[in-house]
């Protein structure tokens, strides 16, 4: 095994990892390694599947910006609520 130093980790991200580690009884390093593995697997899967859903495309944009999952979930909930409000609404000028 070897060591890896990651600098400039945003404080909110570090807190999220610490909380996730505590929930499952892992160390911060152990949880970070698990998340790195999952991230690598997810990245490989997206390369194999170029036709992502809109949800997955938006999620990957948030991940690239290091947005927190709760922030992503709230924004997606707002988008979904707006979509449901517009569902079935007549479009002006559309014949």
C-alpha positions as CSV (number, residue, x, y, z in Angstrom):
1,X,0.0,0.0,0.0
2,X,1.1,3.6,-0.5
3,X,0.0,7.0,0.7
4,X,-1.8,9.7,-1.2
5,X,-2.0,13.3,-0.1
6,X,-5.0,15.3,-1.4
7,X,-4.7,19.0,-0.9
8,X,-7.4,21.8,-0.9
9,X,-10.3,19.5,0.0
10,X,-13.3,21.8,0.5
11,X,-14.3,21.8,4.1
12,X,-18.0,20.9,3.4
13,X,-16.8,17.8,1.4
14,X,-14.5,16.7,4.3
15,X,-17.3,17.0,6.8
16,X,-19.6,14.9,4.5
17,X,-16.9,12.2,4.3
18,X,-16.3,12.3,8.1
19,X,-20.1,12.0,8.8
20,X,-20.4,9.1,6.3
21,X,-17.4,7.4,7.9
22,X,-18.9,7.7,11.4
23,X,-22.2,6.2,10.3
24,X,-20.5,3.0,9.2
25,X,-17.8,2.9,11.8
26,X,-14.9,3.6,9.4
27,X,-11.9,5.9,9.6
28,X,-11.8,9.0,7.4
29,X,-9.1,7.4,5.3
30,X,-11.0,4.2,4.9
31,X,-14.2,6.0,3.8
32,X,-12.2,8.2,1.4
33,X,-10.6,5.1,-0.2
34,X,-14.1,3.5,-0.6
35,X,-15.4,6.7,-2.2
36,X,-12.4,6.8,-4.5
37,X,-13.0,3.2,-5.6
38,X,-16.7,4.0,-6.2
39,X,-15.8,7.1,-8.1
40,X,-13.4,5.2,-10.4
41,X,-16.0,2.5,-11.1
42,X,-18.6,5.1,-11.9
43,X,-16.3,7.0,-14.2
44,X,-15.4,3.8,-16.0
45,X,-19.1,2.9,-16.4
46,X,-19.9,6.4,-17.8
47,X,-17.2,5.9,-20.4
48,X,-18.9,2.6,-21.4
49,X,-22.4,4.1,-21.6
50,X,-22.2,7.4,-23.5
51,X,-26.0,7.9,-23.6
52,X,-26.6,9.2,-20.1
53,X,-29.9,10.3,-18.8
54,X,-30.5,14.0,-18.2
55,X,-30.4,13.2,-14.4
56,X,-27.0,11.5,-14.7
57,X,-25.6,14.3,-16.9
58,X,-26.7,17.0,-14.5
59,X,-25.4,14.9,-11.5
60,X,-22.0,14.6,-13.2
61,X,-21.9,18.4,-13.7
62,X,-22.5,18.9,-10.0
63,X,-19.9,16.3,-9.1
64,X,-17.3,18.1,-11.3
65,X,-18.0,21.3,-9.3
66,X,-17.7,19.4,-6.0
67,X,-21.3,20.2,-5.1
68,X,-22.6,18.4,-2.0
69,X,-25.2,15.7,-2.6
70,X,-27.9,17.5,-0.5
71,X,-27.4,20.6,-2.7
72,X,-27.8,18.4,-5.8
73,X,-30.9,16.7,-4.4
74,X,-32.6,20.0,-3.6
75,X,-32.0,21.5,-7.0
76,X,-33.2,18.3,-8.7
77,X,-36.3,18.3,-6.5
78,X,-37.0,21.9,-7.6
79,X,-36.5,20.9,-11.3
80,X,-38.8,17.9,-10.9
81,X,-41.5,20.1,-9.2
82,X,-41.4,22.6,-12.0
83,X,-41.6,19.9,-14.6
84,X,-44.7,18.4,-12.9
85,X,-46.3,21.8,-12.8
86,X,-45.8,22.2,-16.6
87,X,-46.9,18.7,-17.5
88,X,-50.0,18.8,-19.7
89,X,-49.9,22.6,-19.9
90,X,-50.9,23.8,-23.4
91,X,-48.1,25.5,-25.3
92,X,-49.0,28.8,-26.8
93,X,-48.7,29.0,-30.6
94,X,-48.3,25.2,-30.9
95,X,-50.7,23.6,-33.3
